[in-house]
Structure formats: structure tokens, C-alpha cells
Amino acid sequence: MVLQQRDNAGCWSEYWTALVEEAEEMTGDGQVSFWNRRSGSYSEAIDTDASWGETVERVISLLEEAGFSAPGSRVLDIGCGPGPISLPLARAGAEVTSLDISSGMLQRLREKAIAEGLSIRTLECSWWTADIDSLGFRDNFDLVIASMTPAVKDLGTFKKMMACSKRFCYYSGFLKMCHGHSYPDVCRAVLNEEHSHRQFGMPHMYMLYPFMYLYTLNYRPLIRLDHSFWKEEEDWQAAAENAIESIGQDHDLDDGKKELIREYFRHKSQDSRYCSESEVFTGMMVWTVHR
């Protein structure tokens, strides 16, 4: 039985690694640029959209069901963004270290923490290249969080996450996401090309990979699945620049094509605001690390 468990874990690890190696992804510098540019609108959406508060309540509820208690606990939030989870845990009495590759996201988190009189340690760092021993992170946290973040993207970054915890880990990710953005329409109307299935609308099974890895190692995490619709509203110019960057990963865009994309979003906007809705299936899980 032990041999079979190791065979299963090894096979799944190889499969996960092979898929990641085949996938095209945004570079580290691209991640910094992308999230810095979106930090303002992303932070604003979290502050104004009631569904974010409901999501955080579900996260806290799942953590408590697993046995986690915030007061005095040391928490590492990987890919923390502007703090939708870091801030509530700090309010509840946890000692929070918030790590993100984006200085813009961290700046907004710090501003909110200062306004509330909260003490949160922030660290601008790429989890892809982070040395957890140099940082003093190994076995140092009661809870390690990776919530809907590209920071934990593969087996190596997932193992590194687990290595930092001496008790609990929390992970959430997509099961499937169908973008409400008009990128496919843009490709057809502006570029006269079909959109890339890699970029738009394909199942994002990020949740499946870590879950199956844990399962083959005999973990049985607490799980919650959700089906929802995410609404987003932003300045049409920001929406256009985001589209240009995303579409530009798969298509050669000269200045003329970029201007046509900007015109597309300007035409689709109302009062200078561009609105979109995405259908998403997500999952979250909590487990206790075996030592």
C-alpha cells in the first residue's frame, strides 16, 4: 500500500510538472507590470463589491472549521494582493506577513493597515524565486495562505508553500473560468483572427493539481466549491491596455492594431466605464501539514 501511494504521488507529480512545462505563461517582469497596473482597480473592487466580503467570510469559516484560531498565530499570505485576507486576519489578532510581487498591491495594503492601526509585515518578493531558508520562513508559520494567486503555479512552488507551515495550509484556485472580457470578439473584429483557447475560456484546473497531489499523499483536506459570476467595472482605457497586454502574448500587435483595440473598448464603454462579467468555478481547501 505504501509503495502504491508513492507510485501515485510520483506519477501525479510528473503529470503536473509536464503540463506546466508545456504551458506558456507571463514572465516575472510581466506579472509585476500587470498587477501594478491593476492594483488600483483591484483594490477598489474589493472595497466596494459586497461579494468579496462574503468570500472572505467563507474563507475564515473554513479555517475555523479546520481548527485554526487567529489570535497570536503567525500567518504567511503568499500573493496577498491589497490584503483581502491579510487584513481580516490581522484584525482578528494574527501576526501577518504579506508577500506579493507587486509594489502597487503592497502599497494599498499598507495604506489600509495604517488607516486601521494594524501591524502587518509586507515583503515585495517573487514566490517563484524566493529562498524560504534565507527568509527564515521554513516551518515558521501556523498558517500559510495561497489564495487565487499565480504565485503558487506548480509543484515546486506548492511544496515550498507547505514547507513554510508547521500546521495549517490554505489554497484556493480556479476550476474553470470563462472570461466575460471581449478578447475573443476583439481578435475576430480587430485582428481578423480566432482567439487563443489557452488565453480565453479554457478550464483553469489549478485547484485540481494541488488537490490530487495532496490526495495521493493521503491528505484529506476540507474543501468548499463555488460557482459564481464576477462583475468588473473599470476605466475603458485601463481595460484596453489590459487587453493589449493579454492579447499581445499570442499575437503580434503593431501600433495600428493597438489603436484599433483601444477604439473597440472606447466604443463599448458607457460614461468612460467598461463593464464585464465572468463565469467562474472556484475551490478552496484547508489541510494540516504532516511532519
N, C-alpha and C positions, 0 to 999 in steps of 0.2 A: 504493500500500500504506500509506504514512504517513497519507494522507487517510482511508482506511478505518479505520485504528487510532483516529484522533481521533474519527471518527464513532461508532465502537463505544463508546469511553470516555465520550463526551458523552451518548450515549443511555442507557447504564447509569447514569451519574451522575444523569440526570433521573429515571429509574425509581426508583432508591434514594431520592432526595430526596422524590419524590411519595409513596412508601409511608410514609416516616417522618412526613410532614406529616399523613397520614390517620390514623395510629395515635394512640390515647390512651395516655398514659404518666404515670407517677408524677412529681410535681414535684420540684424540687431539695430543697425542705424535706421532702417526703415520703420521699425517698431517705435523707436524714440520719436521720430518725426511725426508718425501717425498719431500716437497717443498724446503728444504735446499739443498738437493742433486740435485734438478733440477734447482736451481736458476741461475747457470752459463749458462747452455744451453738455458734456457728460456729467459734470458736477451739477450743473443747473437742472438736468433731468432728474437726477437722484433727489435733489432738494424739493422738486415741485411735483413729481409723479408719486401718487399715493401707493401705487403698486410696489414701488421699491421698499417702502416701509413694511408692507405685508410680506415681501420676500425675506427681509431681514428677520422679521418675527418668526418665520418658519425655520430659518437657519438657527436662531437661538433656541427655539423649541426642540429641534432635533439634537442639538448639542447637549441640552439639559437632559433629554431622554437617554442619551448615551452615558450620562453621569458626570458631565463637565460642569464645574462651578467656576464662575468668572473671578470672584474676589480673591486677589493675591496670586492668581495664575499667570504664568508667563506665556505670552501668545506671540507667534510669528505669523504675520499676514503677508503672504507672497503675492505680488501683483495686486497690491492693495487699492490702486486707483485713488480716488479722492476720499476714501475711507468709509464706504457704506457699512462695512462690518467692523473695521478697526474702531471707529468712534463709539458705537453702542457697547462694545466690549470694554473699552476704556471707561465709559460711563458706569459700567457695572462693577468696576474695581479691578480689572485685569491690567497687568503690566504689558503693554502692547509695543511690539517692534513692527513697523510697517515698511515693507520693501517694495520698490517699484522702479522700473527702468525710466519712467517719465518724470522729469523735474517739475513739469506743469501739474501733473496729478498730485505729487507730493506737496507742492506749494499750496494747493487748495485744501489738502488735508490739514496742513499745519495751520492755515488761517482759521479753519473751523475749530481745531483743537484749542488754539489760543483764545478764540472767542468764547469757548465754553470752560476755559480754565483747566483743560485736560493735558496731562503729560504723556505724549506719545513719541517714542523714538522713531525717526524716519531715516531710511537708508536708500540712496539712489544707487541702484545696482541691477545688473542683468543676472537673473537667476540661472540663465543658460551657462554662464561662465563663473558664477560665484563659487568661492572656495570656502566651504562651511567650516573647515577647521581653522583657517586664518581668521574668520569672522567670529569664532567661538560659538558656533550655532549647534554643533553636533550634540545630541542628547540634552539640549539645553532648554527645551520648551515643553510646557504641559499640553499645549495645543498648537498645531501648525495648520494653517489655512491656505488653500489654493482655490479661490472662488472665481469661476468663469474667466480664467486668465490663460493667455498663451505662454506665460512664464513656465508653466509645467506642461511641456509639449510632448515628452517621450519618456521612455523607460528610465533613462539616466536622470532626468530632472525630477521624475516621480520618486525614484529611490532616494535622491538627495533630500527631497521634502520629508520623507519618512525618517531619514537618519537624524533629522533635527528634533524629532519628537521623542519624549520619554513616556508619553501616554497616548494622547488623542491626535488623530488627523481628521481634517475635513476637506473634502474635494467636491466641487460641482463643475458641471460642464454640459455641453450640448449633446443631445441625442440626434436631433435634426433641427435645421434652421432653414427656412425659406425666406430669403430676403425680400422685404417689401420695397427696397430701393429699385429704381427703374433702370438698373445697369443693363439687363438684357435688352430692354427697349432702346437704350442709348446705343448699344452695339449694333442693333439692327438699323435704327433710324439714322444714326450719325456715321457709323463706320461701315454700314452695309455688310456686317459680319454677324455670325451667331455668337452668342455669349459662351464663355468658358464654363463648362459644368463644374470644374474644380473650384471656380471662383464664386459661382452663384447657384444656390439651391440644392447642391448635393448634400446627402446626410453627413452631418458632423458627428461622428461617433466617438468623440473624445471620451465621453463617460464610459463607453463600453470597454475601452482598452484597459484603463486602470482597474475597473471593477473585475474584469475577467482575470487580470494578473493577481489581484488580491484573492479571488476565489480559488485559483489554482494553488495558492499558498495556505489554504484552509482558513482564511479570514471570512467572516460573515458580517459585513458592515450593515449598519442601519441605513435604509435607503428611502428617499422620497422622490417621486417622479412628478413632473408638472407639464401641462400643455397650456400655453398662453399666447397672447398676441401683444407684441411690443410696439408701442407707438412712439415715434420720434419726430420732433419738430426742430428745425434749425434754420439759420440764415441760408438762403439759397446759394450764396457764394461759397460758404463753407461746405455745403452738400456737394457742390460741383467739384471743388478741389479734392474732396474725399473720393469722389467717383473717378476723377482723373488719375489719382494715385493707384486706386484698386484696379481699374481697367488697364492702366499702364503696365501692370505686371504681366499681362498676357498679350498686349497689343502695342505696336509702335505708334505713338501719338506725337505728331508734329504740332506746331503752334496753331495751325489752322483747325485741326481736329479738336484740340483742347478748347479752342474758342467756340466751336460748334457744341461741345458738351456743356460749356457754361451757358450758352444760349438756350439749350434744352432745359436746363434746370431753372433758368430765369423765367422761361415761358410757363413752366409747370408750377411756379410758386404763386402764392397769394399774399399780398402785403409783405413781400420780400421774405416770406417764410415757406420753406419746403417741408411737407409732411409725408411720412411713410409709415407703413405698418408691416411688421414681420411676424410670421407664424413660427413659433419655437416650441420644441420639446426639450426639456432640460431634466437633469437629475442631480441630486445631492446625496452624499453619503458620509458617514462618520464611523470610524473604527478605532480600536485600541491597538497600538503597536506591540507586536510580540518581541520580547527581548530574551 
